[in-house]
């Protein structure tokens, strides 16, 4: 599955109403660790049919970033049935990101 571009306008439809758990990557183009995590998140999206993956640009979606209390990026959030079930901040290798999803 491809990575979804999440905005305030499509958040309810693509994340809150998702029948699958959703991995959200809060990032910004100027963030070095975000550029390291991004390809890993995209790889996971291509490998896992059991989850949905979305990216949220914190510069464009300030309101969503504030709603989730994002103070540092990258921040990864796992949601299931509209509820936050896990959250991690900073660069993590693929195995650690996958542990968030188990």
C-alpha positions in Angstrom: 0.0 0.0 0.0 1.3 3.5 -0.7 1.8 6.2 1.9 -1.1 8.6 2.3 -0.6 12.3 2.6 -2.7 13.2 5.7 -4.2 16.7 6.1 -6.7 18.1 8.6 -9.3 17.9 5.8 -8.8 14.1 5.2 -7.8 13.0 8.7 -11.2 11.7 9.8 -11.8 9.8 6.6 -8.3 8.2 6.3 -7.2 7.8 9.9 -10.1 7.9 12.3 -12.4 5.8 10.1 -9.7 3.3 9.0 -10.5 -0.3 9.6 -6.7 -1.0 9.9 -4.2 0.4 12.4 -2.6 3.5 11.0 1.1 4.5 11.4 1.5 8.3 11.2 4.8 9.9 10.5 5.0 13.5 11.6 7.9 15.1 9.7 9.2 18.2 7.9 11.4 18.4 4.8 14.2 20.3 6.6 14.5 17.6 9.3 17.5 15.3 8.9 16.3 12.4 11.0 12.9 12.7 9.3 14.7 12.1 5.9 16.2 9.0 7.5 12.9 7.7 8.8 10.9 8.5 5.7 12.3 5.7 3.5 11.8 3.2 6.3 8.2 4.2 6.7 7.6 4.0 3.0 9.2 0.5 2.9 6.9 -0.7 5.7 3.9 0.7 3.8 4.9 -1.3 0.8 5.4 -4.5 2.8 2.4 -4.5 5.1 -1.1 -4.9 3.9 -2.5 -5.1 7.5 -1.8 -1.4 8.3 -2.2 2.0 6.7 0.6 4.5 6.6 0.3 8.3 6.5 2.7 11.2 6.6 1.9 14.5 8.1 4.1 17.5 7.2 4.1 19.5 10.5 4.9 22.8 8.6 1.7 22.4 6.6 -0.5 20.8 9.3 0.3 22.8 12.4 -3.1 22.1 13.9 -2.7 18.3 13.6 0.8 18.5 15.1 -0.5 20.5 18.1 -3.5 18.1 18.5 -1.0 15.2 18.9 1.4 17.2 21.1 4.2 16.9 18.6 7.2 18.9 20.0 10.0 17.0 18.3 10.2 15.3 14.9 10.1 12.8 13.6 7.3 11.6 15.8 5.6 8.3 14.9 2.1 7.6 16.2 0.2 4.4 15.9 -3.6 4.7 15.9 -6.2 1.9 16.0 -9.9 2.6 15.8 -9.3 6.3 16.1 -7.3 6.0 19.3 -3.5 6.5 19.9 -2.1 3.1 20.9 1.7 3.9 20.7 4.0 6.9 20.1 7.7 7.3 19.5 10.0 10.3 19.0 13.2 10.5 17.0 15.0 8.3 14.5 14.5 4.5 15.0 15.7 1.6 12.9 13.1 -0.4 11.0 12.9 -3.2 13.6 12.0 -0.7 16.3 9.3 0.9 14.2 7.9 -2.5 13.4 7.7 -3.3 17.2 5.3 -0.3 17.5 3.0 -2.0 15.1 2.9 -5.4 17.0 
